[in-house]
């Protein structure tokens, strides 16, 4: 068992956009897509968290 070599994971660098790049990206979006992208960027939400938030807000607004 001492002869077994574990596979090494490749090093991955995260992709980070500059503030200008984010601004250009958000300026090209509109409506609900812009809102979701802005929330994800500003609050650091993942896509799943953002979609769940959207569903929860819609359900709570429908119940009112």
PyMOL Python script that loads the backbone (N, CA, C, O; Angstrom):
from pymol import cmd

cmd.read_pdbstr("""\
ATOM      1  N   UNK A   1       0.812  -1.205   0.000  1.00  0.00           N
ATOM      2  CA  UNK A   1       0.000   0.000   0.000  1.00  0.00           C
ATOM      3  C   UNK A   1       0.857   1.271   0.000  1.00  0.00           C
ATOM      4  O   UNK A   1       0.380   2.333  -0.402  1.00  0.00           O
ATOM      5  N   UNK A   2       2.088   1.178   0.436  1.00  0.00           N
ATOM      6  CA  UNK A   2       2.955   2.353   0.468  1.00  0.00           C
ATOM      7  C   UNK A   2       3.380   2.799  -0.925  1.00  0.00           C
ATOM      8  O   UNK A   2       3.879   3.912  -1.090  1.00  0.00           O
ATOM      9  N   UNK A   3       3.189   1.948  -1.927  1.00  0.00           N
ATOM     10  CA  UNK A   3       3.625   2.253  -3.279  1.00  0.00           C
ATOM     11  C   UNK A   3       2.570   3.026  -4.081  1.00  0.00           C
ATOM     12  O   UNK A   3       2.848   3.487  -5.188  1.00  0.00           O
ATOM     13  N   UNK A   4       1.385   3.165  -3.536  1.00  0.00           N
ATOM     14  CA  UNK A   4       0.301   3.854  -4.244  1.00  0.00           C
ATOM     15  C   UNK A   4       0.524   5.368  -4.182  1.00  0.00           C
ATOM     16  O   UNK A   4       0.782   5.934  -3.120  1.00  0.00           O
ATOM     17  N   UNK A   5       0.418   5.995  -5.338  1.00  0.00           N
ATOM     18  CA  UNK A   5       0.612   7.442  -5.425  1.00  0.00           C
ATOM     19  C   UNK A   5      -0.740   8.101  -5.684  1.00  0.00           C
ATOM     20  O   UNK A   5      -1.459   7.717  -6.606  1.00  0.00           O
ATOM     21  N   UNK A   6      -1.073   9.077  -4.879  1.00  0.00           N
ATOM     22  CA  UNK A   6      -2.337   9.797  -5.063  1.00  0.00           C
ATOM     23  C   UNK A   6      -2.242  10.746  -6.252  1.00  0.00           C
ATOM     24  O   UNK A   6      -1.195  11.337  -6.517  1.00  0.00           O
ATOM     25  N   UNK A   7      -3.354  10.874  -6.956  1.00  0.00           N
ATOM     26  CA  UNK A   7      -3.417  11.826  -8.068  1.00  0.00           C
ATOM     27  C   UNK A   7      -3.414  13.240  -7.500  1.00  0.00           C
ATOM     28  O   UNK A   7      -4.034  13.507  -6.471  1.00  0.00           O
ATOM     29  N   UNK A   8      -2.720  14.132  -8.172  1.00  0.00           N
ATOM     30  CA  UNK A   8      -2.641  15.515  -7.725  1.00  0.00           C
ATOM     31  C   UNK A   8      -3.686  16.344  -8.462  1.00  0.00           C
ATOM     32  O   UNK A   8      -3.846  16.203  -9.674  1.00  0.00           O
ATOM     33  N   UNK A   9      -4.385  17.188  -7.755  1.00  0.00           N
ATOM     34  CA  UNK A   9      -5.352  18.074  -8.382  1.00  0.00           C
ATOM     35  C   UNK A   9      -4.621  19.240  -9.041  1.00  0.00           C
ATOM     36  O   UNK A   9      -3.654  19.763  -8.488  1.00  0.00           O
ATOM     37  N   UNK A  10      -5.086  19.646 -10.224  1.00  0.00           N
ATOM     38  CA  UNK A  10      -4.433  20.792 -10.873  1.00  0.00           C
ATOM     39  C   UNK A  10      -4.734  22.081 -10.108  1.00  0.00           C
ATOM     40  O   UNK A  10      -5.809  22.238  -9.528  1.00  0.00           O
ATOM     41  N   UNK A  11      -3.789  22.975 -10.119  1.00  0.00           N
ATOM     42  CA  UNK A  11      -3.969  24.257  -9.453  1.00  0.00           C
ATOM     43  C   UNK A  11      -4.865  25.127 -10.327  1.00  0.00           C
ATOM     44  O   UNK A  11      -4.580  25.319 -11.509  1.00  0.00           O
ATOM     45  N   UNK A  12      -5.945  25.654  -9.754  1.00  0.00           N
ATOM     46  CA  UNK A  12      -6.867  26.508 -10.499  1.00  0.00           C
ATOM     47  C   UNK A  12      -6.891  27.889  -9.871  1.00  0.00           C
ATOM     48  O   UNK A  12      -7.112  28.043  -8.670  1.00  0.00           O
ATOM     49  N   UNK A  13      -6.664  28.873 -10.693  1.00  0.00           N
ATOM     50  CA  UNK A  13      -6.730  30.245 -10.219  1.00  0.00           C
ATOM     51  C   UNK A  13      -8.148  30.778 -10.419  1.00  0.00           C
ATOM     52  O   UNK A  13      -8.736  30.555 -11.477  1.00  0.00           O
ATOM     53  N   UNK A  14      -8.706  31.469  -9.439  1.00  0.00           N
ATOM     54  CA  UNK A  14     -10.054  32.009  -9.610  1.00  0.00           C
ATOM     55  C   UNK A  14     -10.054  33.147 -10.631  1.00  0.00           C
ATOM     56  O   UNK A  14      -9.076  33.883 -10.762  1.00  0.00           O
ATOM     57  N   UNK A  15     -11.158  33.273 -11.343  1.00  0.00           N
ATOM     58  CA  UNK A  15     -11.306  34.358 -12.310  1.00  0.00           C
ATOM     59  C   UNK A  15     -11.916  35.547 -11.578  1.00  0.00           C
ATOM     60  O   UNK A  15     -12.999  35.445 -11.001  1.00  0.00           O
ATOM     61  N   UNK A  16     -11.222  36.656 -11.606  1.00  0.00           N
ATOM     62  CA  UNK A  16     -11.687  37.858 -10.917  1.00  0.00           C
ATOM     63  C   UNK A  16     -11.805  38.980 -11.939  1.00  0.00           C
ATOM     64  O   UNK A  16     -10.858  39.265 -12.672  1.00  0.00           O
ATOM     65  N   UNK A  17     -12.975  39.617 -11.984  1.00  0.00           N
ATOM     66  CA  UNK A  17     -13.189  40.733 -12.894  1.00  0.00           C
ATOM     67  C   UNK A  17     -12.865  42.039 -12.185  1.00  0.00           C
ATOM     68  O   UNK A  17     -13.057  42.164 -10.976  1.00  0.00           O
ATOM     69  N   UNK A  18     -12.373  43.011 -12.943  1.00  0.00           N
ATOM     70  CA  UNK A  18     -12.127  44.336 -12.368  1.00  0.00           C
ATOM     71  C   UNK A  18     -13.466  45.054 -12.181  1.00  0.00           C
ATOM     72  O   UNK A  18     -14.484  44.606 -12.708  1.00  0.00           O
ATOM     73  N   UNK A  19     -13.473  46.142 -11.448  1.00  0.00           N
ATOM     74  CA  UNK A  19     -14.706  46.910 -11.244  1.00  0.00           C
ATOM     75  C   UNK A  19     -15.251  47.440 -12.560  1.00  0.00           C
ATOM     76  O   UNK A  19     -16.463  47.471 -12.772  1.00  0.00           O
ATOM     77  N   UNK A  20     -14.344  47.860 -13.448  1.00  0.00           N
ATOM     78  CA  UNK A  20     -14.774  48.359 -14.757  1.00  0.00           C
ATOM     79  C   UNK A  20     -15.426  47.248 -15.578  1.00  0.00           C
ATOM     80  O   UNK A  20     -16.441  47.478 -16.236  1.00  0.00           O
ATOM     81  N   UNK A  21     -14.852  46.053 -15.543  1.00  0.00           N
ATOM     82  CA  UNK A  21     -15.423  44.929 -16.284  1.00  0.00           C
ATOM     83  C   UNK A  21     -16.801  44.554 -15.746  1.00  0.00           C
ATOM     84  O   UNK A  21     -17.708  44.251 -16.521  1.00  0.00           O
ATOM     85  N   UNK A  22     -16.960  44.572 -14.431  1.00  0.00           N
ATOM     86  CA  UNK A  22     -18.258  44.278 -13.827  1.00  0.00           C
ATOM     87  C   UNK A  22     -19.268  45.349 -14.208  1.00  0.00           C
ATOM     88  O   UNK A  22     -20.421  45.038 -14.506  1.00  0.00           O
ATOM     89  N   UNK A  23     -18.847  46.600 -14.201  1.00  0.00           N
ATOM     90  CA  UNK A  23     -19.730  47.696 -14.575  1.00  0.00           C
ATOM     91  C   UNK A  23     -20.221  47.562 -16.008  1.00  0.00           C
ATOM     92  O   UNK A  23     -21.405  47.762 -16.281  1.00  0.00           O
ATOM     93  N   UNK A  24     -19.317  47.224 -16.929  1.00  0.00           N
ATOM     94  CA  UNK A  24     -19.691  47.040 -18.337  1.00  0.00           C
ATOM     95  C   UNK A  24     -20.647  45.853 -18.468  1.00  0.00           C
ATOM     96  O   UNK A  24     -21.635  45.923 -19.199  1.00  0.00           O
ATOM     97  N   UNK A  25     -20.351  44.780 -17.768  1.00  0.00           N
ATOM     98  CA  UNK A  25     -21.193  43.593 -17.828  1.00  0.00           C
ATOM     99  C   UNK A  25     -22.611  43.898 -17.341  1.00  0.00           C
ATOM    100  O   UNK A  25     -23.586  43.543 -18.003  1.00  0.00           O
ATOM    101  N   UNK A  26     -22.726  44.555 -16.185  1.00  0.00           N
ATOM    102  CA  UNK A  26     -24.040  44.869 -15.632  1.00  0.00           C
ATOM    103  C   UNK A  26     -24.795  45.885 -16.487  1.00  0.00           C
ATOM    104  O   UNK A  26     -26.024  45.851 -16.546  1.00  0.00           O
ATOM    105  N   UNK A  27     -24.073  46.783 -17.146  1.00  0.00           N
ATOM    106  CA  UNK A  27     -24.743  47.791 -17.973  1.00  0.00           C
ATOM    107  C   UNK A  27     -25.391  47.170 -19.211  1.00  0.00           C
ATOM    108  O   UNK A  27     -26.294  47.764 -19.800  1.00  0.00           O
ATOM    109  N   UNK A  28     -24.943  45.998 -19.602  1.00  0.00           N
ATOM    110  CA  UNK A  28     -25.506  45.331 -20.786  1.00  0.00           C
ATOM    111  C   UNK A  28     -26.689  44.437 -20.440  1.00  0.00           C
ATOM    112  O   UNK A  28     -27.310  43.862 -21.334  1.00  0.00           O
ATOM    113  N   UNK A  29     -27.006  44.314 -19.169  1.00  0.00           N
ATOM    114  CA  UNK A  29     -28.130  43.479 -18.738  1.00  0.00           C
ATOM    115  C   UNK A  29     -29.326  44.358 -18.432  1.00  0.00           C
ATOM    116  O   UNK A  29     -29.189  45.569 -18.257  1.00  0.00           O
ATOM    117  N   UNK A  30     -30.489  43.754 -18.367  1.00  0.00           N
ATOM    118  CA  UNK A  30     -31.685  44.507 -18.037  1.00  0.00           C
ATOM    119  C   UNK A  30     -32.721  43.633 -17.351  1.00  0.00           C
ATOM    120  O   UNK A  30     -32.645  42.405 -17.398  1.00  0.00           O
ATOM    121  N   UNK A  31     -33.681  44.274 -16.719  1.00  0.00           N
ATOM    122  CA  UNK A  31     -34.790  43.568 -16.085  1.00  0.00           C
ATOM    123  C   UNK A  31     -34.359  42.654 -14.957  1.00  0.00           C
ATOM    124  O   UNK A  31     -33.442  42.972 -14.200  1.00  0.00           O
ATOM    125  N   UNK A  32     -35.036  41.503 -14.849  1.00  0.00           N
ATOM    126  CA  UNK A  32     -34.756  40.568 -13.750  1.00  0.00           C
ATOM    127  C   UNK A  32     -33.330  40.014 -13.794  1.00  0.00           C
ATOM    128  O   UNK A  32     -32.751  39.709 -12.751  1.00  0.00           O
ATOM    129  N   UNK A  33     -32.766  39.885 -14.996  1.00  0.00           N
ATOM    130  CA  UNK A  33     -31.397  39.373 -15.110  1.00  0.00           C
ATOM    131  C   UNK A  33     -30.415  40.360 -14.481  1.00  0.00           C
ATOM    132  O   UNK A  33     -29.484  39.956 -13.784  1.00  0.00           O
ATOM    133  N   UNK A  34     -30.625  41.651 -14.730  1.00  0.00           N
ATOM    134  CA  UNK A  34     -29.765  42.672 -14.119  1.00  0.00           C
ATOM    135  C   UNK A  34     -29.891  42.627 -12.596  1.00  0.00           C
ATOM    136  O   UNK A  34     -28.894  42.697 -11.877  1.00  0.00           O
ATOM    137  N   UNK A  35     -31.129  42.509 -12.116  1.00  0.00           N
ATOM    138  CA  UNK A  35     -31.354  42.472 -10.673  1.00  0.00           C
ATOM    139  C   UNK A  35     -30.652  41.278 -10.039  1.00  0.00           C
ATOM    140  O   UNK A  35     -29.994  41.416  -9.008  1.00  0.00           O
ATOM    141  N   UNK A  36     -30.791  40.121 -10.648  1.00  0.00           N
ATOM    142  CA  UNK A  36     -30.157  38.919 -10.095  1.00  0.00           C
ATOM    143  C   UNK A  36     -28.634  39.025 -10.131  1.00  0.00           C
ATOM    144  O   UNK A  36     -27.958  38.675  -9.164  1.00  0.00           O
ATOM    145  N   UNK A  37     -28.100  39.509 -11.253  1.00  0.00           N
ATOM    146  CA  UNK A  37     -26.641  39.643 -11.362  1.00  0.00           C
ATOM    147  C   UNK A  37     -26.114  40.662 -10.356  1.00  0.00           C
ATOM    148  O   UNK A  37     -25.055  40.457  -9.763  1.00  0.00           O
ATOM    149  N   UNK A  38     -26.836  41.744 -10.161  1.00  0.00           N
ATOM    150  CA  UNK A  38     -26.418  42.766  -9.194  1.00  0.00           C
ATOM    151  C   UNK A  38     -26.439  42.218  -7.772  1.00  0.00           C
ATOM    152  O   UNK A  38     -25.528  42.482  -6.988  1.00  0.00           O
ATOM    153  N   UNK A  39     -27.475  41.458  -7.442  1.00  0.00           N
ATOM    154  CA  UNK A  39     -27.543  40.840  -6.113  1.00  0.00           C
ATOM    155  C   UNK A  39     -26.409  39.840  -5.911  1.00  0.00           C
ATOM    156  O   UNK A  39     -25.780  39.804  -4.854  1.00  0.00           O
ATOM    157  N   UNK A  40     -26.160  39.039  -6.927  1.00  0.00           N
ATOM    158  CA  UNK A  40     -25.098  38.046  -6.815  1.00  0.00           C
ATOM    159  C   UNK A  40     -23.745  38.717  -6.612  1.00  0.00           C
ATOM    160  O   UNK A  40     -22.945  38.271  -5.790  1.00  0.00           O
ATOM    161  N   UNK A  41     -23.488  39.791  -7.363  1.00  0.00           N
ATOM    162  CA  UNK A  41     -22.210  40.479  -7.245  1.00  0.00           C
ATOM    163  C   UNK A  41     -22.108  41.237  -5.923  1.00  0.00           C
ATOM    164  O   UNK A  41     -21.113  41.121  -5.209  1.00  0.00           O
ATOM    165  N   UNK A  42     -23.134  42.005  -5.606  1.00  0.00           N
ATOM    166  CA  UNK A  42     -23.083  42.859  -4.424  1.00  0.00           C
ATOM    167  C   UNK A  42     -23.119  42.113  -3.109  1.00  0.00           C
ATOM    168  O   UNK A  42     -22.462  42.512  -2.147  1.00  0.00           O
ATOM    169  N   UNK A  43     -23.894  41.016  -3.056  1.00  0.00           N
ATOM    170  CA  UNK A  43     -24.051  40.282  -1.802  1.00  0.00           C
ATOM    171  C   UNK A  43     -23.209  39.010  -1.761  1.00  0.00           C
ATOM    172  O   UNK A  43     -23.179  38.310  -0.748  1.00  0.00           O
ATOM    173  N   UNK A  44     -22.529  38.715  -2.861  1.00  0.00           N
ATOM    174  CA  UNK A  44     -21.706  37.510  -2.899  1.00  0.00           C
ATOM    175  C   UNK A  44     -22.523  36.240  -2.916  1.00  0.00           C
ATOM    176  O   UNK A  44     -22.086  35.214  -2.396  1.00  0.00           O
ATOM    177  N   UNK A  45     -23.720  36.293  -3.513  1.00  0.00           N
ATOM    178  CA  UNK A  45     -24.584  35.121  -3.559  1.00  0.00           C
ATOM    179  C   UNK A  45     -24.173  34.189  -4.686  1.00  0.00           C
ATOM    180  O   UNK A  45     -23.647  34.628  -5.709  1.00  0.00           O
ATOM    181  N   UNK A  46     -24.415  32.902  -4.491  1.00  0.00           N
ATOM    182  CA  UNK A  46     -24.261  31.949  -5.577  1.00  0.00           C
ATOM    183  C   UNK A  46     -25.537  31.976  -6.404  1.00  0.00           C
ATOM    184  O   UNK A  46     -26.537  32.562  -5.989  1.00  0.00           O
ATOM    185  N   UNK A  47     -25.507  31.352  -7.557  1.00  0.00           N
ATOM    186  CA  UNK A  47     -26.690  31.329  -8.417  1.00  0.00           C
ATOM    187  C   UNK A  47     -27.857  30.653  -7.705  1.00  0.00           C
ATOM    188  O   UNK A  47     -28.979  31.157  -7.762  1.00  0.00           O
ATOM    189  N   UNK A  48     -27.623  29.538  -7.045  1.00  0.00           N
ATOM    190  CA  UNK A  48     -28.684  28.826  -6.350  1.00  0.00           C
ATOM    191  C   UNK A  48     -29.281  29.682  -5.231  1.00  0.00           C
ATOM    192  O   UNK A  48     -30.500  29.718  -5.064  1.00  0.00           O
ATOM    193  N   UNK A  49     -28.440  30.364  -4.474  1.00  0.00           N
ATOM    194  CA  UNK A  49     -28.942  31.239  -3.405  1.00  0.00           C
ATOM    195  C   UNK A  49     -29.801  32.359  -3.975  1.00  0.00           C
ATOM    196  O   UNK A  49     -30.825  32.718  -3.392  1.00  0.00           O
ATOM    197  N   UNK A  50     -29.393  32.908  -5.100  1.00  0.00           N
ATOM    198  CA  UNK A  50     -30.133  33.996  -5.726  1.00  0.00           C
ATOM    199  C   UNK A  50     -31.491  33.513  -6.219  1.00  0.00           C
ATOM    200  O   UNK A  50     -32.501  34.186  -6.014  1.00  0.00           O
ATOM    201  N   UNK A  51     -31.523  32.356  -6.864  1.00  0.00           N
ATOM    202  CA  UNK A  51     -32.788  31.812  -7.374  1.00  0.00           C
ATOM    203  C   UNK A  51     -33.724  31.474  -6.230  1.00  0.00           C
ATOM    204  O   UNK A  51     -34.923  31.737  -6.318  1.00  0.00           O
ATOM    205  N   UNK A  52     -33.200  30.893  -5.156  1.00  0.00           N
ATOM    206  CA  UNK A  52     -34.041  30.573  -4.006  1.00  0.00           C
ATOM    207  C   UNK A  52     -34.594  31.845  -3.381  1.00  0.00           C
ATOM    208  O   UNK A  52     -35.750  31.876  -2.958  1.00  0.00           O
ATOM    209  N   UNK A  53     -33.785  32.886  -3.320  1.00  0.00           N
ATOM    210  CA  UNK A  53     -34.239  34.158  -2.775  1.00  0.00           C
ATOM    211  C   UNK A  53     -35.370  34.705  -3.626  1.00  0.00           C
ATOM    212  O   UNK A  53     -36.366  35.196  -3.095  1.00  0.00           O
ATOM    213  N   UNK A  54     -35.226  34.624  -4.926  1.00  0.00           N
ATOM    214  CA  UNK A  54     -36.241  35.116  -5.853  1.00  0.00           C
ATOM    215  C   UNK A  54     -37.547  34.354  -5.662  1.00  0.00           C
ATOM    216  O   UNK A  54     -38.617  34.963  -5.661  1.00  0.00           O
ATOM    217  N   UNK A  55     -37.483  33.046  -5.502  1.00  0.00           N
ATOM    218  CA  UNK A  55     -38.672  32.239  -5.309  1.00  0.00           C
ATOM    219  C   UNK A  55     -39.317  32.582  -3.981  1.00  0.00           C
ATOM    220  O   UNK A  55     -40.539  32.710  -3.910  1.00  0.00           O
ATOM    221  N   UNK A  56     -38.532  32.734  -2.931  1.00  0.00           N
ATOM    222  CA  UNK A  56     -39.085  33.062  -1.624  1.00  0.00           C
ATOM    223  C   UNK A  56     -39.783  34.396  -1.633  1.00  0.00           C
ATOM    224  O   UNK A  56     -40.846  34.539  -1.028  1.00  0.00           O
ATOM    225  N   UNK A  57     -39.208  35.386  -2.309  1.00  0.00           N
ATOM    226  CA  UNK A  57     -39.830  36.705  -2.378  1.00  0.00           C
ATOM    227  C   UNK A  57     -41.142  36.620  -3.149  1.00  0.00           C
ATOM    228  O   UNK A  57     -42.136  37.218  -2.738  1.00  0.00           O
ATOM    229  N   UNK A  58     -41.162  35.888  -4.256  1.00  0.00           N
ATOM    230  CA  UNK A  58     -42.373  35.746  -5.059  1.00  0.00           C
ATOM    231  C   UNK A  58     -43.475  35.057  -4.276  1.00  0.00           C
ATOM    232  O   UNK A  58     -44.634  35.468  -4.340  1.00  0.00           O
ATOM    233  N   UNK A  59     -43.126  34.015  -3.540  1.00  0.00           N
ATOM    234  CA  UNK A  59     -44.113  33.287  -2.757  1.00  0.00           C
ATOM    235  C   UNK A  59     -44.654  34.161  -1.638  1.00  0.00           C
ATOM    236  O   UNK A  59     -45.860  34.167  -1.394  1.00  0.00           O
ATOM    237  N   UNK A  60     -43.788  34.901  -0.952  1.00  0.00           N
ATOM    238  CA  UNK A  60     -44.251  35.739   0.157  1.00  0.00           C
ATOM    239  C   UNK A  60     -45.085  36.908  -0.361  1.00  0.00           C
ATOM    240  O   UNK A  60     -46.005  37.349   0.328  1.00  0.00           O
ATOM    241  N   UNK A  61     -44.790  37.420  -1.552  1.00  0.00           N
ATOM    242  CA  UNK A  61     -45.573  38.515  -2.117  1.00  0.00           C
ATOM    243  C   UNK A  61     -46.941  38.002  -2.565  1.00  0.00           C
ATOM    244  O   UNK A  61     -47.932  38.725  -2.457  1.00  0.00           O
ATOM    245  N   UNK A  62     -47.011  36.779  -3.059  1.00  0.00           N
ATOM    246  CA  UNK A  62     -48.275  36.197  -3.494  1.00  0.00           C
ATOM    247  C   UNK A  62     -49.187  35.919  -2.295  1.00  0.00           C
ATOM    248  O   UNK A  62     -50.411  35.977  -2.414  1.00  0.00           O
ATOM    249  N   UNK A  63     -48.585  35.618  -1.145  1.00  0.00           N
ATOM    250  CA  UNK A  63     -49.364  35.318   0.049  1.00  0.00           C
ATOM    251  C   UNK A  63     -49.950  36.580   0.669  1.00  0.00           C
ATOM    252  O   UNK A  63     -50.923  36.503   1.420  1.00  0.00           O
ATOM    253  N   UNK A  64     -49.373  37.738   0.366  1.00  0.00           N
ATOM    254  CA  UNK A  64     -49.843  38.998   0.964  1.00  0.00           C
ATOM    255  C   UNK A  64     -51.157  39.455   0.406  1.00  0.00           C
ATOM    256  O   UNK A  64     -51.672  40.496   0.814  1.00  0.00           O
TER     257      UNK A  64
END
""", "prot")
cmd.dss("prot")
cmd.show_as("cartoon", "prot")
cmd.util.cbc("prot")
cmd.orient("prot")
